[in-house]
Amino acid sequence: MGVIPYTITAADKERFDQDGYWISPKLLDDETIEQLRGAHERIWKKDYDGAGMPLHVFKLSENPHALRKFDNGWWINDEVRSVVTDPNLGEMAAKLLNEDEIRLWHDQVIYKPGTSGQETAAGNVGWHQDYGYWRSSSTTNMVTVWIALQDTDLNNGGMMTILGSHKWGAVEGSDTFFEQDMVKLKQRFATRDWIEEPCILKAGQASFHHALTFHGSSTNFTDQPRLSVVAHLMPGDTFYKEGRARHDNVRLLGPRPQFGQKFDNEFFPLLYSK
């Protein structure tokens, strides 16, 4: 159980730097994929490993087609933990970000129900930048690893990225994951070249996208859920930055977090150190 080792090439790094994301080769073997699909089933039934509790469980609405999202699955599921804290994932992120150390910021376990052809925005993930939610961290040089647990394309609600949008910097008001009107969001954010590219993934492949890269996803038209496990990764020396935005990770620094305090305790495991 774990991530298959892969060495980032110069071409991989160039693609990531140019486009704001990079699609990996297959990083999970078939057995691990099946174990993680089973982990999904257990998680949604509240069959947790250990005596802990998750950080958050989100369901966007009571609509049966609404997205379900679970933060810090590694706290309560051993299979998720083994993947999102895998040193091989950390080493790939370190190479893509030009960092010496990588820690886990947090993970997500995401379930997008299938609509069997029904047109609905209930499962949409609005165009957003991940860093829109992470402004309490000292650096924008963070990466999201979105791992597909089945073949994924636009037909089953696969992710789309906006090429090169990581070069736009932190855009005001980009914390729009939960806004589902994709057209309205595009009108708001498409102030420059807006080139949408789908992330076409085979089961076990991952999309590594920069924390500033705009991305989103639409309807899963199939009759099967779209399952993924997501690791959000940061440089090892990331610290709490003063600012307007708050994030629940700040609470994990203790009852009175200090500006400049590093996110480096047991809640933010070290994946890789050079």
Residue pairs with C-beta under 8 A, 6 or more apart in sequence:
1 31
1 32
1 35
1 79
1 82
1 83
2 32
2 82
2 83
2 86
2 88
3 27
3 28
3 83
3 86
3 88
3 89
4 26
4 27
4 28
4 29
4 88
5 88
5 91
6 24
6 25
6 27
6 88
6 92
7 95
8 92
8 95
8 96
12 22
12 95
12 96
13 95
13 96
15 22
16 22
16 96
16 208
16 210
18 164
19 161
19 163
19 164
19 197
20 161
20 162
20 163
20 164
20 165
20 166
20 167
20 209
20 210
20 212
20 213
21 161
21 199
21 207
21 208
21 209
21 210
21 213
21 215
22 96
22 207
22 208
22 209
23 199
23 200
23 201
23 205
23 206
23 207
23 208
24 92
24 205
24 206
24 207
24 208
25 205
26 202
26 203
26 204
26 205
27 88
27 89
27 147
27 204
27 205
27 206
28 36
28 83
28 147
28 203
28 204
29 204
30 203
30 204
32 79
32 83
32 204
33 149
33 150
33 203
33 204
35 79
36 79
36 80
36 83
36 147
36 149
36 227
36 229
37 149
37 150
37 227
38 79
39 73
39 77
39 79
39 80
39 109
39 229
40 109
40 111
40 149
40 227
42 48
42 77
43 70
43 73
43 76
43 77
43 80
43 109
44 68
44 111
48 54
48 76
48 77
49 76
49 77
49 78
50 75
50 76
52 75
52 76
53 75
53 76
54 70
54 71
54 72
54 73
54 75
54 76
55 71
55 72
55 75
55 106
55 248
56 69
56 70
56 71
56 72
56 248
57 68
57 69
57 70
57 71
58 67
58 68
58 69
58 70
58 71
59 66
59 67
59 68
59 69
60 66
60 67
60 68
60 69
60 122
60 123
60 178
60 180
61 122
63 120
63 122
64 113
65 113
65 115
65 118
65 120
65 122
65 123
66 113
66 122
66 123
67 110
67 111
67 112
67 113
67 122
67 123
67 124
67 125
68 110
68 111
68 112
68 113
69 108
69 109
69 110
69 111
70 108
70 109
70 110
70 111
71 106
71 107
71 108
71 248
72 106
72 107
73 80
73 81
73 84
73 107
73 108
73 109
73 229
74 80
74 81
74 84
74 85
74 104
74 107
75 81
77 109
80 107
80 109
80 229
83 89
83 147
83 229
83 231
84 104
84 107
84 229
84 230
84 231
85 104
85 269
85 271
86 271
87 271
87 272
89 145
89 231
89 233
89 271
90 102
90 233
90 270
90 271
90 272
91 102
91 271
91 272
92 208
93 99
93 102
93 143
93 145
93 208
93 233
93 271
93 272
94 100
94 101
94 102
94 272
94 274
96 143
96 208
97 141
97 142
97 143
97 235
98 141
99 141
99 235
99 236
100 235
100 236
100 273
100 274
101 235
101 236
101 237
101 270
101 272
101 273
101 274
102 233
102 234
102 235
102 236
102 270
102 271
102 272
103 233
103 234
103 235
103 236
103 238
103 263
103 264
103 268
103 269
103 270
103 271
104 231
104 232
104 233
104 234
104 268
104 269
104 271
105 134
105 137
105 142
105 232
105 233
105 234
105 238
105 249
105 263
105 268
106 232
106 249
107 229
107 230
107 231
107 232
108 228
108 229
108 230
108 232
109 228
109 229
109 230
110 227
110 228
110 229
110 230
111 225
111 226
111 227
112 123
112 156
112 157
112 217
112 220
112 225
112 226
112 227
113 123
113 220
113 225
114 156
114 220
114 221
114 222
114 223
114 224
114 225
114 226
115 123
115 219
115 220
115 221
116 221
116 222
116 223
117 221
118 221
119 219
120 219
121 180
121 181
121 182
121 218
121 219
122 180
123 157
123 217
123 218
123 219
123 220
124 180
124 182
124 216
124 217
124 218
124 219
125 159
125 177
125 180
125 216
125 217
126 176
126 177
126 178
126 179
126 180
126 181
126 182
126 185
126 216
127 162
127 176
127 182
127 185
127 186
127 189
127 214
127 215
127 216
128 174
128 175
128 176
128 177
128 179
128 185
128 214
128 215
128 216
129 165
129 170
129 171
129 174
129 175
129 211
129 212
129 213
129 214
130 142
130 144
130 209
130 211
130 212
130 213
130 232
131 137
131 140
131 142
131 170
131 174
131 211
131 212
132 170
132 171
132 173
132 174
132 175
132 176
133 175
133 177
133 245
133 247
134 142
134 211
134 232
134 245
134 247
135 170
135 241
135 243
135 244
135 245
135 247
136 240
136 241
136 243
136 245
136 246
136 247
136 249
136 250
137 234
137 238
137 239
137 240
137 241
137 247
137 249
137 263
138 238
138 239
138 240
138 241
139 234
139 235
139 238
140 169
140 170
140 211
140 212
141 211
141 235
142 210
142 211
142 232
142 233
142 234
142 235
142 238
143 208
143 209
143 210
143 211
143 232
143 233
144 207
144 208
144 209
144 211
144 230
144 231
144 232
144 233
145 206
145 207
145 208
145 230
145 231
145 232
145 233
146 159
146 199
146 206
146 207
146 209
146 228
146 230
147 204
147 205
147 206
147 228
147 229
147 230
147 231
148 158
148 201
148 202
148 203
148 204
148 205
148 206
148 228
149 203
149 204
149 227
149 228
149 229
150 156
150 203
150 224
150 226
150 227
151 201
151 202
151 203
152 158
152 159
152 199
152 200
152 201
152 203
152 226
152 228
153 198
153 200
153 201
154 160
154 198
154 218
155 220
155 221
155 222
156 220
156 221
156 222
156 224
156 226
157 217
157 218
157 219
157 220
157 221
157 226
158 198
158 199
158 200
158 201
158 217
158 226
159 198
159 199
159 207
159 215
159 216
159 217
160 196
160 197
160 198
160 199
160 215
160 216
160 217
160 218
161 196
161 197
161 199
161 207
161 209
161 213
161 214
161 215
162 194
162 195
162 196
162 197
162 213
162 214
162 215
163 195
163 196
163 197
164 193
164 195
165 192
165 212
165 213
165 214
166 209
166 210
166 211
166 212
166 213
167 212
168 192
168 212
168 214
169 212
170 212
171 189
171 214
173 188
174 189
174 214
175 245
176 185
179 185
182 216
182 218
185 216
186 194
189 214
199 207
201 207
209 215
211 232
220 226
233 271
234 263
234 268
236 264
236 270
236 273
237 262
237 264
238 262
238 263
239 260
239 261
239 262
239 263
240 250
240 253
240 257
240 258
240 259
240 260
240 261
240 262
240 263
241 259
242 259
249 263
249 267
249 268
250 257
251 257
252 263
252 265
252 267
252 268
253 261
253 263
253 265
264 270
